[in-house]
């Protein structure tokens, strides 16, 4: 039998496409909102890129860099991407829709990933989880295990450049919406 978190995680991407389409439809961007939203989204892209350079999925428990402050820096960066898109769209309905989407799907996704990491890394993950917050970063980095350095090749292996391309594409589409709506 499938756990409830598994069902939610499976629906995350298929539900995301119509949510994105609705968001573009409801958007009323301006040059100012695109610039401010773009800066916020760029911060999210940077957080995700930084985290991806430390992540060796399923091989090594990531505990260095941003993973010493939050167990989910990729999702933390994604929230800034969504916030940037919301600001750029200049729509409260888009902001509420994206906040609901992220709250629902990413909460379940983080729970599922926690279960997987606990199964893969056992007591090491339990010790890590006890010292590092699930989502909101701690100001003080926890010192756990080996200190892995950021790697551009790891960033590329994780294909995190796709998030940057997606963010740029979303902002370009919002710019087109702005031009179309005049």
Phi, psi and omega in degrees: 000142182276133177291151180305321180298323179298318180297316180297316182298320179298329182273351185305308183287312180301326178284331182298325181295309177294328176298316179297317180299317178297319180298317178296320180297321183276353185288144175224062186289155172234170177302315181298314181294325177294320180293310181296313178298322178297321178294317179296316178296322178299321175299316178299318177298318180295317178298314180297318180297315179301315181294319183296332178288349178253345190273120174244081189312127175063354179266310184228138176289115181287119179227002182256172178058227182293338179289350174276352181246329177212145179283349184226060181294332178296316179288327175299315176297322179297326178296322177290327174298313180295319178297318178298318177296318179299314179296315181297326181287337180056049180217123177294327180294319177298316180299316180293317179298314180292322177297318178295316179300310181295317180300315183288302188285320184284332174298313179294321179296317179296320178299315181296317180294325176299317178298317179296315180294322177297321178291322182284320190243357173051234185298327179297317178292320179300318179294319178297311181298330180288338185251343185238130182296152182298313188229299183289123185296144173277147177288333181256128180283135175279140177260103183226122174067204185286149179265098180275141180267155176299142179225122176296324179295326176291320175305313180293319178300323179281356178055036182290342176303338178295327177295319178295318179295320178296318179296317178296319178296319179296318179293323177296319178295321176296323177297319178295320177300316179300314181294320181294319182281344176058000000 
